[in-house]
């Protein structure tokens, strides 16, 4: 998966337009990225990457696209 595809998946999880999210976005920038939105992102990541949150529990604490990308790159998904 590419970084742009990941952005699209996160946008789909948050039900926001792709133009709202960038690689530099943080949760406080996006109204929909609240606690429920974060759970929705995690569920989508688990679906896409075979329970990645079990392998990397730090995703539960991630507050930015950069943090999510770092973990997925470490896992070889991006």
PDB file of N, CA, C and O in Angstrom, chain B, residues numbered from 101:
ATOM      1  N   UNK B 101       0.845  -1.171   0.000  1.00  0.00           N
ATOM      2  CA  UNK B 101       0.000   0.000   0.000  1.00  0.00           C
ATOM      3  C   UNK B 101       0.897   1.242   0.000  1.00  0.00           C
ATOM      4  O   UNK B 101       1.957   1.257   0.625  1.00  0.00           O
ATOM      5  N   UNK B 102       0.462   2.256  -0.694  1.00  0.00           N
ATOM      6  CA  UNK B 102       1.209   3.510  -0.737  1.00  0.00           C
ATOM      7  C   UNK B 102       0.727   4.439   0.379  1.00  0.00           C
ATOM      8  O   UNK B 102      -0.307   4.200   1.004  1.00  0.00           O
ATOM      9  N   UNK B 103       1.486   5.484   0.611  1.00  0.00           N
ATOM     10  CA  UNK B 103       1.093   6.476   1.611  1.00  0.00           C
ATOM     11  C   UNK B 103      -0.232   7.128   1.228  1.00  0.00           C
ATOM     12  O   UNK B 103      -1.085   7.351   2.088  1.00  0.00           O
ATOM     13  N   UNK B 104      -0.410   7.434  -0.048  1.00  0.00           N
ATOM     14  CA  UNK B 104      -1.662   8.056  -0.495  1.00  0.00           C
ATOM     15  C   UNK B 104      -2.853   7.119  -0.338  1.00  0.00           C
ATOM     16  O   UNK B 104      -3.952   7.562  -0.007  1.00  0.00           O
ATOM     17  N   UNK B 105      -2.641   5.832  -0.571  1.00  0.00           N
ATOM     18  CA  UNK B 105      -3.722   4.875  -0.358  1.00  0.00           C
ATOM     19  C   UNK B 105      -4.090   4.806   1.118  1.00  0.00           C
ATOM     20  O   UNK B 105      -5.264   4.699   1.471  1.00  0.00           O
ATOM     21  N   UNK B 106      -3.079   4.869   1.975  1.00  0.00           N
ATOM     22  CA  UNK B 106      -3.358   4.877   3.413  1.00  0.00           C
ATOM     23  C   UNK B 106      -4.175   6.107   3.795  1.00  0.00           C
ATOM     24  O   UNK B 106      -5.131   6.006   4.564  1.00  0.00           O
ATOM     25  N   UNK B 107      -3.801   7.262   3.260  1.00  0.00           N
ATOM     26  CA  UNK B 107      -4.585   8.471   3.526  1.00  0.00           C
ATOM     27  C   UNK B 107      -6.041   8.275   3.116  1.00  0.00           C
ATOM     28  O   UNK B 107      -6.955   8.681   3.833  1.00  0.00           O
ATOM     29  N   UNK B 108      -6.249   7.653   1.962  1.00  0.00           N
ATOM     30  CA  UNK B 108      -7.609   7.383   1.501  1.00  0.00           C
ATOM     31  C   UNK B 108      -8.364   6.468   2.448  1.00  0.00           C
ATOM     32  O   UNK B 108      -9.551   6.675   2.701  1.00  0.00           O
ATOM     33  N   UNK B 109      -7.690   5.468   2.969  1.00  0.00           N
ATOM     34  CA  UNK B 109      -8.330   4.539   3.912  1.00  0.00           C
ATOM     35  C   UNK B 109      -8.685   5.242   5.222  1.00  0.00           C
ATOM     36  O   UNK B 109      -9.751   5.000   5.787  1.00  0.00           O
ATOM     37  N   UNK B 110      -7.805   6.101   5.701  1.00  0.00           N
ATOM     38  CA  UNK B 110      -8.095   6.834   6.932  1.00  0.00           C
ATOM     39  C   UNK B 110      -9.233   7.819   6.700  1.00  0.00           C
ATOM     40  O   UNK B 110     -10.095   7.989   7.562  1.00  0.00           O
ATOM     41  N   UNK B 111      -9.239   8.461   5.551  1.00  0.00           N
ATOM     42  CA  UNK B 111     -10.352   9.359   5.213  1.00  0.00           C
ATOM     43  C   UNK B 111     -11.673   8.596   5.169  1.00  0.00           C
ATOM     44  O   UNK B 111     -12.696   9.083   5.651  1.00  0.00           O
ATOM     45  N   UNK B 112     -11.643   7.414   4.597  1.00  0.00           N
ATOM     46  CA  UNK B 112     -12.862   6.597   4.540  1.00  0.00           C
ATOM     47  C   UNK B 112     -13.318   6.233   5.951  1.00  0.00           C
ATOM     48  O   UNK B 112     -14.512   6.263   6.249  1.00  0.00           O
ATOM     49  N   UNK B 113     -12.368   5.892   6.816  1.00  0.00           N
ATOM     50  CA  UNK B 113     -12.717   5.532   8.195  1.00  0.00           C
ATOM     51  C   UNK B 113     -13.346   6.715   8.925  1.00  0.00           C
ATOM     52  O   UNK B 113     -14.289   6.548   9.699  1.00  0.00           O
ATOM     53  N   UNK B 114     -12.820   7.903   8.674  1.00  0.00           N
ATOM     54  CA  UNK B 114     -13.320   9.101   9.354  1.00  0.00           C
ATOM     55  C   UNK B 114     -14.473   9.762   8.619  1.00  0.00           C
ATOM     56  O   UNK B 114     -15.078  10.709   9.120  1.00  0.00           O
ATOM     57  N   UNK B 115     -14.774   9.256   7.423  1.00  0.00           N
ATOM     58  CA  UNK B 115     -15.831   9.805   6.580  1.00  0.00           C
ATOM     59  C   UNK B 115     -15.572  11.282   6.279  1.00  0.00           C
ATOM     60  O   UNK B 115     -16.443  12.135   6.449  1.00  0.00           O
ATOM     61  N   UNK B 116     -14.339  11.555   5.825  1.00  0.00           N
ATOM     62  CA  UNK B 116     -13.969  12.908   5.435  1.00  0.00           C
ATOM     63  C   UNK B 116     -13.397  12.876   4.028  1.00  0.00           C
ATOM     64  O   UNK B 116     -12.994  11.824   3.532  1.00  0.00           O
ATOM     65  N   UNK B 117     -13.366  14.028   3.399  1.00  0.00           N
ATOM     66  CA  UNK B 117     -12.826  14.151   2.050  1.00  0.00           C
ATOM     67  C   UNK B 117     -11.301  14.048   2.099  1.00  0.00           C
ATOM     68  O   UNK B 117     -10.668  14.513   3.047  1.00  0.00           O
ATOM     69  N   UNK B 118     -10.730  13.444   1.084  1.00  0.00           N
ATOM     70  CA  UNK B 118      -9.287  13.258   1.009  1.00  0.00           C
ATOM     71  C   UNK B 118      -8.527  14.584   1.061  1.00  0.00           C
ATOM     72  O   UNK B 118      -7.379  14.621   1.502  1.00  0.00           O
ATOM     73  N   UNK B 119      -9.152  15.658   0.618  1.00  0.00           N
ATOM     74  CA  UNK B 119      -8.482  16.956   0.621  1.00  0.00           C
ATOM     75  C   UNK B 119      -8.246  17.490   2.036  1.00  0.00           C
ATOM     76  O   UNK B 119      -7.465  18.424   2.221  1.00  0.00           O
ATOM     77  N   UNK B 120      -8.910  16.911   3.026  1.00  0.00           N
ATOM     78  CA  UNK B 120      -8.792  17.374   4.409  1.00  0.00           C
ATOM     79  C   UNK B 120      -7.531  16.832   5.083  1.00  0.00           C
ATOM     80  O   UNK B 120      -6.996  17.461   5.995  1.00  0.00           O
ATOM     81  N   UNK B 121      -7.062  15.684   4.643  1.00  0.00           N
ATOM     82  CA  UNK B 121      -5.980  14.973   5.320  1.00  0.00           C
ATOM     83  C   UNK B 121      -4.682  15.041   4.528  1.00  0.00           C
ATOM     84  O   UNK B 121      -4.689  14.917   3.304  1.00  0.00           O
ATOM     85  N   UNK B 122      -3.571  15.239   5.227  1.00  0.00           N
ATOM     86  CA  UNK B 122      -2.255  15.215   4.601  1.00  0.00           C
ATOM     87  C   UNK B 122      -1.340  14.325   5.443  1.00  0.00           C
ATOM     88  O   UNK B 122      -1.721  13.869   6.520  1.00  0.00           O
ATOM     89  N   UNK B 123      -0.149  14.090   4.946  1.00  0.00           N
ATOM     90  CA  UNK B 123       0.823  13.295   5.687  1.00  0.00           C
ATOM     91  C   UNK B 123       1.260  13.995   6.974  1.00  0.00           C
ATOM     92  O   UNK B 123       1.820  13.359   7.866  1.00  0.00           O
ATOM     93  N   UNK B 124       1.008  15.288   7.072  1.00  0.00           N
ATOM     94  CA  UNK B 124       1.375  16.057   8.257  1.00  0.00           C
ATOM     95  C   UNK B 124       0.222  16.232   9.249  1.00  0.00           C
ATOM     96  O   UNK B 124       0.394  16.872  10.286  1.00  0.00           O
ATOM     97  N   UNK B 125      -0.935  15.678   8.945  1.00  0.00           N
ATOM     98  CA  UNK B 125      -2.105  15.866   9.799  1.00  0.00           C
ATOM     99  C   UNK B 125      -1.927  15.193  11.158  1.00  0.00           C
ATOM    100  O   UNK B 125      -1.314  14.132  11.283  1.00  0.00           O
ATOM    101  N   UNK B 126      -2.486  15.852  12.163  1.00  0.00           N
ATOM    102  CA  UNK B 126      -2.536  15.297  13.515  1.00  0.00           C
ATOM    103  C   UNK B 126      -3.997  15.266  13.957  1.00  0.00           C
ATOM    104  O   UNK B 126      -4.846  15.970  13.409  1.00  0.00           O
ATOM    105  N   UNK B 127      -4.263  14.449  14.941  1.00  0.00           N
ATOM    106  CA  UNK B 127      -5.655  14.238  15.353  1.00  0.00           C
ATOM    107  C   UNK B 127      -6.353  15.525  15.770  1.00  0.00           C
ATOM    108  O   UNK B 127      -7.555  15.677  15.548  1.00  0.00           O
ATOM    109  N   UNK B 128      -5.622  16.443  16.365  1.00  0.00           N
ATOM    110  CA  UNK B 128      -6.253  17.688  16.812  1.00  0.00           C
ATOM    111  C   UNK B 128      -6.654  18.603  15.655  1.00  0.00           C
ATOM    112  O   UNK B 128      -7.425  19.544  15.845  1.00  0.00           O
ATOM    113  N   UNK B 129      -6.130  18.328  14.454  1.00  0.00           N
ATOM    114  CA  UNK B 129      -6.497  19.103  13.267  1.00  0.00           C
ATOM    115  C   UNK B 129      -7.820  18.650  12.653  1.00  0.00           C
ATOM    116  O   UNK B 129      -8.449  19.396  11.903  1.00  0.00           O
ATOM    117  N   UNK B 130      -8.233  17.439  12.968  1.00  0.00           N
ATOM    118  CA  UNK B 130      -9.385  16.825  12.302  1.00  0.00           C
ATOM    119  C   UNK B 130     -10.493  16.589  13.319  1.00  0.00           C
ATOM    120  O   UNK B 130     -10.339  15.770  14.226  1.00  0.00           O
ATOM    121  N   UNK B 131     -11.589  17.287  13.179  1.00  0.00           N
ATOM    122  CA  UNK B 131     -12.694  17.184  14.130  1.00  0.00           C
ATOM    123  C   UNK B 131     -13.193  15.743  14.284  1.00  0.00           C
ATOM    124  O   UNK B 131     -13.518  15.308  15.389  1.00  0.00           O
ATOM    125  N   UNK B 132     -13.250  15.019  13.188  1.00  0.00           N
ATOM    126  CA  UNK B 132     -13.777  13.659  13.218  1.00  0.00           C
ATOM    127  C   UNK B 132     -12.807  12.653  13.855  1.00  0.00           C
ATOM    128  O   UNK B 132     -13.199  11.526  14.158  1.00  0.00           O
ATOM    129  N   UNK B 133     -11.551  13.051  14.058  1.00  0.00           N
ATOM    130  CA  UNK B 133     -10.561  12.155  14.652  1.00  0.00           C
ATOM    131  C   UNK B 133     -10.611  12.307  16.172  1.00  0.00           C
ATOM    132  O   UNK B 133      -9.648  12.728  16.812  1.00  0.00           O
ATOM    133  N   UNK B 134     -11.754  11.953  16.714  1.00  0.00           N
ATOM    134  CA  UNK B 134     -11.934  11.927  18.153  1.00  0.00           C
ATOM    135  C   UNK B 134     -11.734  10.491  18.619  1.00  0.00           C
ATOM    136  O   UNK B 134     -11.192   9.683  17.866  1.00  0.00           O
ATOM    137  N   UNK B 135     -12.148  10.147  19.824  1.00  0.00           N
ATOM    138  CA  UNK B 135     -11.912   8.787  20.333  1.00  0.00           C
ATOM    139  C   UNK B 135     -12.634   7.740  19.489  1.00  0.00           C
ATOM    140  O   UNK B 135     -12.070   6.682  19.211  1.00  0.00           O
ATOM    141  N   UNK B 136     -13.859   8.014  19.080  1.00  0.00           N
ATOM    142  CA  UNK B 136     -14.585   7.068  18.227  1.00  0.00           C
ATOM    143  C   UNK B 136     -13.934   6.982  16.851  1.00  0.00           C
ATOM    144  O   UNK B 136     -13.804   5.896  16.286  1.00  0.00           O
ATOM    145  N   UNK B 137     -13.529   8.119  16.320  1.00  0.00           N
ATOM    146  CA  UNK B 137     -12.844   8.119  15.034  1.00  0.00           C
ATOM    147  C   UNK B 137     -11.550   7.326  15.087  1.00  0.00           C
ATOM    148  O   UNK B 137     -11.210   6.625  14.134  1.00  0.00           O
ATOM    149  N   UNK B 138     -10.830   7.430  16.191  1.00  0.00           N
ATOM    150  CA  UNK B 138      -9.576   6.694  16.329  1.00  0.00           C
ATOM    151  C   UNK B 138      -9.831   5.183  16.365  1.00  0.00           C
ATOM    152  O   UNK B 138      -9.094   4.405  15.760  1.00  0.00           O
ATOM    153  N   UNK B 139     -10.869   4.788  17.071  1.00  0.00           N
ATOM    154  CA  UNK B 139     -11.226   3.363  17.104  1.00  0.00           C
ATOM    155  C   UNK B 139     -11.591   2.880  15.708  1.00  0.00           C
ATOM    156  O   UNK B 139     -11.245   1.762  15.325  1.00  0.00           O
ATOM    157  N   UNK B 140     -12.281   3.710  14.954  1.00  0.00           N
ATOM    158  CA  UNK B 140     -12.654   3.360  13.586  1.00  0.00           C
ATOM    159  C   UNK B 140     -11.412   3.219  12.702  1.00  0.00           C
ATOM    160  O   UNK B 140     -11.338   2.313  11.872  1.00  0.00           O
ATOM    161  N   UNK B 141     -10.441   4.115  12.880  1.00  0.00           N
ATOM    162  CA  UNK B 141      -9.183   4.009  12.143  1.00  0.00           C
ATOM    163  C   UNK B 141      -8.487   2.693  12.501  1.00  0.00           C
ATOM    164  O   UNK B 141      -8.037   1.967  11.614  1.00  0.00           O
ATOM    165  N   UNK B 142      -8.398   2.390  13.784  1.00  0.00           N
ATOM    166  CA  UNK B 142      -7.729   1.158  14.224  1.00  0.00           C
ATOM    167  C   UNK B 142      -8.418  -0.080  13.662  1.00  0.00           C
ATOM    168  O   UNK B 142      -7.749  -1.022  13.237  1.00  0.00           O
ATOM    169  N   UNK B 143      -9.729  -0.088  13.656  1.00  0.00           N
ATOM    170  CA  UNK B 143     -10.477  -1.237  13.119  1.00  0.00           C
ATOM    171  C   UNK B 143     -10.192  -1.392  11.619  1.00  0.00           C
ATOM    172  O   UNK B 143     -10.032  -2.507  11.122  1.00  0.00           O
ATOM    173  N   UNK B 144     -10.131  -0.283  10.920  1.00  0.00           N
ATOM    174  CA  UNK B 144      -9.842  -0.341   9.476  1.00  0.00           C
ATOM    175  C   UNK B 144      -8.422  -0.842   9.238  1.00  0.00           C
ATOM    176  O   UNK B 144      -8.201  -1.658   8.343  1.00  0.00           O
ATOM    177  N   UNK B 145      -7.456  -0.366  10.024  1.00  0.00           N
ATOM    178  CA  UNK B 145      -6.081  -0.839   9.898  1.00  0.00           C
ATOM    179  C   UNK B 145      -5.991  -2.332  10.186  1.00  0.00           C
ATOM    180  O   UNK B 145      -5.280  -3.060   9.493  1.00  0.00           O
ATOM    181  N   UNK B 146      -6.709  -2.785  11.206  1.00  0.00           N
ATOM    182  CA  UNK B 146      -6.721  -4.219  11.519  1.00  0.00           C
ATOM    183  C   UNK B 146      -7.276  -5.035  10.366  1.00  0.00           C
ATOM    184  O   UNK B 146      -6.771  -6.114  10.055  1.00  0.00           O
ATOM    185  N   UNK B 147      -8.307  -4.519   9.740  1.00  0.00           N
ATOM    186  CA  UNK B 147      -8.916  -5.212   8.603  1.00  0.00           C
ATOM    187  C   UNK B 147      -7.958  -5.263   7.415  1.00  0.00           C
ATOM    188  O   UNK B 147      -7.860  -6.282   6.731  1.00  0.00           O
ATOM    189  N   UNK B 148      -7.261  -4.167   7.178  1.00  0.00           N
ATOM    190  CA  UNK B 148      -6.350  -4.081   6.037  1.00  0.00           C
ATOM    191  C   UNK B 148      -5.049  -4.844   6.246  1.00  0.00           C
ATOM    192  O   UNK B 148      -4.496  -5.409   5.302  1.00  0.00           O
ATOM    193  N   UNK B 149      -4.563  -4.860   7.480  1.00  0.00           N
ATOM    194  CA  UNK B 149      -3.226  -5.385   7.757  1.00  0.00           C
ATOM    195  C   UNK B 149      -3.212  -6.510   8.791  1.00  0.00           C
ATOM    196  O   UNK B 149      -2.299  -6.594   9.612  1.00  0.00           O
ATOM    197  N   UNK B 150      -4.206  -7.357   8.747  1.00  0.00           N
ATOM    198  CA  UNK B 150      -4.257  -8.569   9.572  1.00  0.00           C
ATOM    199  C   UNK B 150      -3.906  -8.317  11.037  1.00  0.00           C
ATOM    200  O   UNK B 150      -2.871  -8.771  11.525  1.00  0.00           O
ATOM    201  N   UNK B 151      -4.772  -7.597  11.724  1.00  0.00           N
ATOM    202  CA  UNK B 151      -4.644  -7.355  13.161  1.00  0.00           C
ATOM    203  C   UNK B 151      -3.347  -6.658  13.550  1.00  0.00           C
ATOM    204  O   UNK B 151      -2.700  -7.036  14.526  1.00  0.00           O
ATOM    205  N   UNK B 152      -2.978  -5.659  12.798  1.00  0.00           N
ATOM    206  CA  UNK B 152      -1.740  -4.924  13.048  1.00  0.00           C
ATOM    207  C   UNK B 152      -1.713  -4.300  14.446  1.00  0.00           C
ATOM    208  O   UNK B 152      -0.636  -4.136  15.019  1.00  0.00           O
ATOM    209  N   UNK B 153      -2.861  -3.953  14.998  1.00  0.00           N
ATOM    210  CA  UNK B 153      -2.869  -3.324  16.318  1.00  0.00           C
ATOM    211  C   UNK B 153      -2.479  -4.305  17.422  1.00  0.00           C
ATOM    212  O   UNK B 153      -2.047  -3.884  18.495  1.00  0.00           O
ATOM    213  N   UNK B 154      -2.622  -5.578  17.179  1.00  0.00           N
ATOM    214  CA  UNK B 154      -2.147  -6.568  18.158  1.00  0.00           C
ATOM    215  C   UNK B 154      -0.625  -6.630  18.143  1.00  0.00           C
ATOM    216  O   UNK B 154      -0.003  -6.791  19.193  1.00  0.00           O
ATOM    217  N   UNK B 155      -0.023  -6.506  16.976  1.00  0.00           N
ATOM    218  CA  UNK B 155       1.435  -6.532  16.861  1.00  0.00           C
ATOM    219  C   UNK B 155       2.060  -5.218  17.313  1.00  0.00           C
ATOM    220  O   UNK B 155       3.187  -5.198  17.807  1.00  0.00           O
ATOM    221  N   UNK B 156       1.332  -4.132  17.142  1.00  0.00           N
ATOM    222  CA  UNK B 156       1.851  -2.801  17.469  1.00  0.00           C
ATOM    223  C   UNK B 156       0.819  -2.029  18.298  1.00  0.00           C
ATOM    224  O   UNK B 156       0.117  -1.168  17.767  1.00  0.00           O
ATOM    225  N   UNK B 157       0.727  -2.330  19.575  1.00  0.00           N
ATOM    226  CA  UNK B 157      -0.268  -1.659  20.418  1.00  0.00           C
ATOM    227  C   UNK B 157      -0.066  -0.147  20.515  1.00  0.00           C
ATOM    228  O   UNK B 157      -0.974   0.571  20.933  1.00  0.00           O
ATOM    229  N   UNK B 158       1.116   0.340  20.131  1.00  0.00           N
ATOM    230  CA  UNK B 158       1.349   1.782  20.160  1.00  0.00           C
ATOM    231  C   UNK B 158       0.457   2.530  19.163  1.00  0.00           C
ATOM    232  O   UNK B 158       0.320   3.750  19.251  1.00  0.00           O
ATOM    233  N   UNK B 159      -0.140   1.814  18.231  1.00  0.00           N
ATOM    234  CA  UNK B 159      -1.082   2.468  17.308  1.00  0.00           C
ATOM    235  C   UNK B 159      -2.264   3.062  18.067  1.00  0.00           C
ATOM    236  O   UNK B 159      -2.857   4.045  17.622  1.00  0.00           O
ATOM    237  N   UNK B 160      -2.605   2.479  19.192  1.00  0.00           N
ATOM    238  CA  UNK B 160      -3.714   3.001  19.989  1.00  0.00           C
ATOM    239  C   UNK B 160      -3.399   4.394  20.532  1.00  0.00           C
ATOM    240  O   UNK B 160      -4.309   5.164  20.840  1.00  0.00           O
ATOM    241  N   UNK B 161      -2.118   4.713  20.648  1.00  0.00           N
ATOM    242  CA  UNK B 161      -1.681   6.007  21.163  1.00  0.00           C
ATOM    243  C   UNK B 161      -1.316   6.996  20.054  1.00  0.00           C
ATOM    244  O   UNK B 161      -1.052   8.165  20.334  1.00  0.00           O
ATOM    245  N   UNK B 162      -1.298   6.543  18.807  1.00  0.00           N
ATOM    246  CA  UNK B 162      -0.882   7.391  17.688  1.00  0.00           C
ATOM    247  C   UNK B 162      -1.828   8.576  17.540  1.00  0.00           C
ATOM    248  O   UNK B 162      -3.050   8.421  17.554  1.00  0.00           O
ATOM    249  N   UNK B 163      -1.248   9.749  17.399  1.00  0.00           N
ATOM    250  CA  UNK B 163      -2.063  10.963  17.247  1.00  0.00           C
ATOM    251  C   UNK B 163      -1.755  11.711  15.952  1.00  0.00           C
ATOM    252  O   UNK B 163      -2.146  12.865  15.782  1.00  0.00           O
ATOM    253  N   UNK B 164      -1.050  11.038  15.044  1.00  0.00           N
ATOM    254  CA  UNK B 164      -0.732  11.692  13.771  1.00  0.00           C
ATOM    255  C   UNK B 164      -0.611  10.651  12.660  1.00  0.00           C
ATOM    256  O   UNK B 164      -0.411   9.462  12.907  1.00  0.00           O
ATOM    257  N   UNK B 165      -0.739  11.133  11.453  1.00  0.00           N
ATOM    258  CA  UNK B 165      -0.539  10.267  10.294  1.00  0.00           C
ATOM    259  C   UNK B 165       0.905   9.775  10.284  1.00  0.00           C
ATOM    260  O   UNK B 165       1.166   8.620   9.947  1.00  0.00           O
ATOM    261  N   UNK B 166       1.842  10.646  10.652  1.00  0.00           N
ATOM    262  CA  UNK B 166       3.262  10.267  10.667  1.00  0.00           C
ATOM    263  C   UNK B 166       3.513   9.089  11.610  1.00  0.00           C
ATOM    264  O   UNK B 166       4.280   8.186  11.276  1.00  0.00           O
ATOM    265  N   UNK B 167       2.883   9.090  12.771  1.00  0.00           N
ATOM    266  CA  UNK B 167       3.064   7.985  13.717  1.00  0.00           C
ATOM    267  C   UNK B 167       2.500   6.680  13.161  1.00  0.00           C
ATOM    268  O   UNK B 167       3.109   5.620  13.307  1.00  0.00           O
ATOM    269  N   UNK B 168       1.352   6.764  12.535  1.00  0.00           N
ATOM    270  CA  UNK B 168       0.747   5.571  11.938  1.00  0.00           C
ATOM    271  C   UNK B 168       1.643   5.051  10.817  1.00  0.00           C
ATOM    272  O   UNK B 168       1.894   3.850  10.722  1.00  0.00           O
ATOM    273  N   UNK B 169       2.122   5.956   9.973  1.00  0.00           N
ATOM    274  CA  UNK B 169       3.015   5.562   8.880  1.00  0.00           C
ATOM    275  C   UNK B 169       4.283   4.900   9.397  1.00  0.00           C
ATOM    276  O   UNK B 169       4.730   3.900   8.835  1.00  0.00           O
ATOM    277  N   UNK B 170       4.863   5.438  10.449  1.00  0.00           N
ATOM    278  CA  UNK B 170       6.091   4.887  11.013  1.00  0.00           C
ATOM    279  C   UNK B 170       5.891   3.422  11.402  1.00  0.00           C
ATOM    280  O   UNK B 170       6.735   2.575  11.110  1.00  0.00           O
ATOM    281  N   UNK B 171       4.789   3.135  12.051  1.00  0.00           N
ATOM    282  CA  UNK B 171       4.505   1.766  12.479  1.00  0.00           C
ATOM    283  C   UNK B 171       4.276   0.865  11.270  1.00  0.00           C
ATOM    284  O   UNK B 171       4.822  -0.237  11.217  1.00  0.00           O
ATOM    285  N   UNK B 172       3.497   1.302  10.318  1.00  0.00           N
ATOM    286  CA  UNK B 172       3.199   0.475   9.152  1.00  0.00           C
ATOM    287  C   UNK B 172       4.435   0.238   8.296  1.00  0.00           C
ATOM    288  O   UNK B 172       4.583  -0.825   7.693  1.00  0.00           O
ATOM    289  N   UNK B 173       5.316   1.221   8.245  1.00  0.00           N
ATOM    290  CA  UNK B 173       6.579   1.021   7.518  1.00  0.00           C
ATOM    291  C   UNK B 173       7.454   0.005   8.240  1.00  0.00           C
ATOM    292  O   UNK B 173       8.086  -0.842   7.610  1.00  0.00           O
ATOM    293  N   UNK B 174       7.484   0.094   9.556  1.00  0.00           N
ATOM    294  CA  UNK B 174       8.251  -0.872  10.359  1.00  0.00           C
ATOM    295  C   UNK B 174       7.737  -2.289  10.146  1.00  0.00           C
ATOM    296  O   UNK B 174       8.503  -3.252  10.153  1.00  0.00           O
ATOM    297  N   UNK B 175       6.430  -2.397   9.956  1.00  0.00           N
ATOM    298  CA  UNK B 175       5.791  -3.711   9.733  1.00  0.00           C
ATOM    299  C   UNK B 175       5.902  -4.164   8.285  1.00  0.00           C
ATOM    300  O   UNK B 175       5.493  -5.275   7.949  1.00  0.00           O
ATOM    301  N   UNK B 176       6.454  -3.308   7.423  1.00  0.00           N
ATOM    302  CA  UNK B 176       6.608  -3.663   6.013  1.00  0.00           C
ATOM    303  C   UNK B 176       5.333  -3.553   5.194  1.00  0.00           C
ATOM    304  O   UNK B 176       5.241  -4.126   4.109  1.00  0.00           O
ATOM    305  N   UNK B 177       4.357  -2.826   5.701  1.00  0.00           N
ATOM    306  CA  UNK B 177       3.080  -2.698   4.998  1.00  0.00           C
ATOM    307  C   UNK B 177       3.096  -1.554   3.994  1.00  0.00           C
ATOM    308  O   UNK B 177       2.302  -1.537   3.053  1.00  0.00           O
ATOM    309  N   UNK B 178       3.992  -0.604   4.191  1.00  0.00           N
ATOM    310  CA  UNK B 178       4.075   0.558   3.286  1.00  0.00           C
ATOM    311  C   UNK B 178       5.517   0.703   2.843  1.00  0.00           C
ATOM    312  O   UNK B 178       5.839   1.610   2.077  1.00  0.00           O
TER     313      UNK B 178
END
